[in-house]
Amino acid sequence: MPKKNPKELIQKSQDTILVDFYADWCGPCQTMNPVLDMALDELGGKIKLLKINVDKHPQLSQQFGIRSIPHYVLFKRGKILWRKAGIMTKKDLVQALKGFC
C-alpha cells in the first residue's frame, strides 16, 4: 500500500483492508508474516494488507484498543468488520476472512 496517513487509508479506502498491528521486536509477529502473505494470496488479492508498527503509531494502536500483538483488524470504509489477536494458522485466517471478500 502507498505510504499515506494510515488512519486516512483505513477511513477512506473503498478496499477491504486487513491491518496488522505489530512490532519489530515481536517474535509471534514475525512468525505471522508469511502466514498473512499466503492467506491473502489465497484470497486472490481481494483484501489489502496494511502493517502498522505499534511503536511508531502508539496513538492509533490506543484508538483501536490494541492491547496485545500481533493483532489483526479488518476494515471496510473505516468500519471494523472483524478483529483477532494472536497467532493463527493460514487455514483459520483464510476461513475467517473469506466471508468478507
Backbone bond lengths (Angstrom), bond angles and torsions (degrees), N, CA, C in turn:
res aa  C-N    CA-C-N  psi(-1)  N-CA   C-N-CA  omega(-1)  CA-C   N-CA-C  phi
1 M - - - 1.445 - - 1.529 109.12 -
2 P 1.304 116.74 149.28 1.463 119.24 -179.58 1.525 111.41 -65.92
3 K 1.330 114.84 153.65 1.464 120.10 179.24 1.524 109.29 -77.23
4 K 1.305 116.03 100.29 1.459 122.10 176.88 1.508 106.73 -134.15
5 N 1.301 115.48 -179.45 1.446 120.35 174.29 1.530 107.96 -63.01
6 P 1.356 118.46 117.88 1.465 119.64 -175.87 1.529 112.84 -58.55
7 K 1.326 117.07 -38.45 1.465 120.01 -179.02 1.533 110.18 -63.35
8 E 1.327 116.17 -40.41 1.463 121.21 178.88 1.530 110.64 -65.24
9 L 1.338 116.49 -41.63 1.460 120.79 177.92 1.527 110.68 -59.53
10 I 1.327 116.21 -45.00 1.463 121.30 -178.87 1.526 110.59 -62.57
11 Q 1.313 117.13 -44.46 1.460 120.96 -173.72 1.517 114.29 -78.10
12 K 1.344 117.97 -31.82 1.457 119.78 -170.83 1.520 115.07 -106.55
13 S 1.318 117.82 -13.75 1.456 119.85 -175.67 1.527 111.19 -69.73
14 Q 1.319 115.35 138.44 1.462 121.31 174.92 1.528 109.89 -80.60
15 D 1.337 116.23 -16.51 1.463 120.90 -179.48 1.523 110.14 -75.90
16 T 1.326 115.16 158.73 1.457 120.84 169.13 1.526 105.15 -84.06
17 I 1.325 116.49 125.47 1.463 121.85 -174.15 1.523 110.26 -120.03
18 L 1.331 115.45 127.09 1.456 121.24 172.40 1.523 106.77 -95.65
19 V 1.318 116.58 116.14 1.464 121.02 179.30 1.525 108.32 -95.85
20 D 1.321 114.44 124.48 1.462 122.38 178.10 1.525 107.34 -102.42
21 F 1.333 116.36 105.05 1.463 120.96 174.76 1.528 106.52 -84.55
22 Y 1.327 117.21 120.89 1.462 121.89 -172.75 1.531 110.19 -145.77
23 A 1.327 114.77 176.36 1.470 121.47 170.63 1.520 107.12 -141.64
24 D 1.334 116.23 149.56 1.463 120.74 -178.35 1.531 111.95 -62.72
25 W 1.320 118.06 -31.05 1.456 122.40 -176.73 1.531 112.70 -84.18
26 C 1.322 117.84 -3.61 1.472 122.65 -173.56 1.533 111.05 -87.34
27 G 1.326 116.46 110.66 1.465 121.64 179.82 1.527 113.52 -58.54
28 P 1.351 118.04 -50.66 1.464 119.24 178.53 1.537 113.12 -59.14
29 C 1.332 117.05 -32.32 1.470 120.71 177.40 1.532 109.97 -63.41
30 Q 1.340 115.80 -43.66 1.463 120.53 178.92 1.531 110.47 -64.14
31 T 1.318 116.46 -39.34 1.461 121.91 178.98 1.522 111.13 -60.73
32 M 1.331 116.51 -36.03 1.466 121.13 -175.96 1.526 114.03 -79.05
33 N 1.331 118.78 -17.80 1.471 120.32 -176.92 1.525 113.75 -53.12
34 P 1.358 119.31 -53.21 1.471 117.92 179.45 1.537 112.64 -66.93
35 V 1.326 116.92 -31.09 1.472 120.98 178.47 1.527 109.69 -64.21
36 L 1.332 116.74 -44.93 1.468 121.18 177.44 1.521 111.11 -59.76
37 D 1.337 116.13 -47.32 1.466 120.71 -178.85 1.528 110.87 -60.07
38 M 1.334 117.08 -46.72 1.467 120.56 -178.98 1.527 111.42 -65.04
39 A 1.332 117.08 -41.75 1.470 120.67 -178.79 1.525 110.68 -64.74
40 L 1.321 117.18 -44.67 1.460 120.04 -179.12 1.526 111.45 -69.01
41 D 1.335 117.19 -33.68 1.467 120.59 174.06 1.520 110.18 -62.48
42 E 1.326 115.68 -43.68 1.466 120.72 -179.69 1.537 111.23 -62.00
43 L 1.321 116.85 -30.22 1.466 121.10 178.74 1.531 112.18 -83.78
44 G 1.324 116.58 6.32 1.452 121.39 173.06 1.513 115.73 71.73
45 G 1.330 116.91 26.26 1.462 119.64 177.33 1.518 114.20 72.95
46 K 1.325 117.69 14.21 1.473 120.78 -179.01 1.520 111.89 -74.93
47 I 1.328 115.82 -19.39 1.463 121.14 178.04 1.524 107.55 -118.26
48 K 1.338 116.30 128.98 1.466 122.22 179.37 1.522 108.97 -89.75
49 L 1.329 116.17 151.79 1.463 122.05 179.98 1.525 109.41 -108.87
50 L 1.321 115.77 131.71 1.456 122.17 173.93 1.520 107.00 -126.02
51 K 1.338 116.50 118.57 1.463 120.57 -179.76 1.530 108.50 -96.72
52 I 1.322 116.07 129.38 1.461 120.94 178.93 1.528 108.77 -123.42
53 N 1.331 114.78 118.12 1.449 121.36 178.89 1.536 108.32 -77.86
54 V 1.332 116.63 118.17 1.471 120.62 -175.94 1.525 112.51 -64.90
55 D 1.333 117.05 -24.95 1.467 119.85 178.51 1.531 111.10 -74.13
56 K 1.331 116.91 -30.83 1.468 121.00 -179.23 1.528 112.51 -90.27
57 H 1.330 117.15 -19.27 1.472 121.60 -178.96 1.531 110.95 -131.21
58 P 1.337 117.40 59.47 1.472 119.28 -176.43 1.526 113.05 -62.41
59 Q 1.342 117.90 -35.58 1.462 120.05 -178.51 1.529 111.06 -67.20
60 L 1.319 117.51 -36.31 1.465 121.45 178.65 1.532 109.83 -69.25
61 S 1.315 115.92 -41.91 1.464 120.96 177.75 1.525 110.25 -60.47
62 Q 1.328 116.06 -43.32 1.461 121.18 179.67 1.529 110.65 -65.76
63 Q 1.323 116.70 -41.84 1.464 121.57 -178.99 1.530 111.44 -59.05
64 F 1.335 116.80 -37.16 1.460 120.32 -178.57 1.523 112.60 -95.96
65 G 1.324 117.13 10.04 1.467 121.34 173.84 1.511 114.15 67.85
66 I 1.325 117.21 35.51 1.464 121.37 -179.91 1.523 108.09 -80.26
67 R 1.335 116.22 113.79 1.456 121.09 -177.80 1.532 112.07 -112.60
68 S 1.327 116.21 -17.11 1.466 120.24 177.70 1.526 108.22 -144.44
69 I 1.323 115.37 153.75 1.458 119.54 179.37 1.526 108.96 -129.69
70 P 1.315 119.21 153.75 1.457 125.77 -1.60 1.534 111.30 -67.84
71 H 1.318 115.03 151.10 1.471 121.71 -179.65 1.523 107.02 -140.16
72 Y 1.312 116.33 130.64 1.464 121.73 -176.32 1.514 109.83 -117.36
73 V 1.336 115.62 132.73 1.464 121.17 178.43 1.530 106.86 -131.16
74 L 1.329 116.14 127.68 1.461 121.35 179.54 1.520 109.04 -100.10
75 F 1.332 115.32 125.05 1.465 121.63 -177.20 1.521 111.35 -119.01
76 K 1.303 115.84 149.38 1.467 122.87 167.38 1.514 105.74 -140.82
77 R 1.332 116.36 119.93 1.472 123.09 -177.63 1.531 112.47 49.52
78 G 1.312 116.59 41.27 1.457 121.79 175.64 1.521 115.32 83.74
79 K 1.329 117.50 -4.60 1.466 120.72 179.67 1.529 109.88 -97.68
80 I 1.329 115.29 138.32 1.462 120.08 178.28 1.526 108.76 -79.56
81 L 1.334 115.61 122.91 1.457 121.33 178.31 1.526 112.02 -97.08
82 W 1.351 115.54 -31.19 1.466 120.78 -173.70 1.516 107.95 -164.32
83 R 1.326 115.61 150.65 1.475 119.12 175.07 1.520 109.64 -152.24
84 K 1.340 115.13 150.69 1.458 120.60 -179.21 1.515 108.29 -160.45
85 A 1.321 116.18 140.88 1.465 121.42 176.85 1.524 109.19 -110.56
86 G 1.323 115.21 151.00 1.460 120.36 173.55 1.515 113.77 98.30
87 I 1.324 113.51 179.26 1.465 121.27 -178.61 1.526 109.79 -77.25
88 M 1.327 115.24 139.85 1.468 121.60 177.09 1.526 108.24 -132.75
89 T 1.330 116.02 156.21 1.460 119.08 172.62 1.519 108.13 -80.06
90 K 1.325 116.01 160.44 1.466 120.35 177.71 1.528 109.50 -59.12
91 K 1.326 116.03 -42.37 1.466 121.06 -178.42 1.535 110.63 -59.73
92 D 1.334 116.88 -46.93 1.469 121.00 -179.84 1.522 111.81 -64.76
93 L 1.320 116.41 -39.51 1.456 120.81 -179.44 1.527 110.65 -67.05
94 V 1.317 117.01 -45.52 1.468 121.41 178.39 1.527 109.53 -60.47
95 Q 1.323 115.89 -45.75 1.472 121.01 -179.28 1.547 110.67 -60.55
96 A 1.318 116.43 -41.93 1.475 120.62 -178.86 1.527 111.55 -67.37
97 L 1.328 116.63 -38.35 1.464 120.57 -174.53 1.527 113.87 -87.24
98 K 1.317 116.87 -22.10 1.464 121.38 -174.44 1.516 113.65 -53.46
99 G 1.309 117.36 -39.30 1.452 121.93 -178.15 1.529 114.20 -67.48
100 F 1.323 116.97 -12.80 1.470 120.79 -177.04 1.535 113.03 -103.19
101 C 1.326 116.52 0.77 1.477 120.50 -178.47 1.526 111.32 -78.03
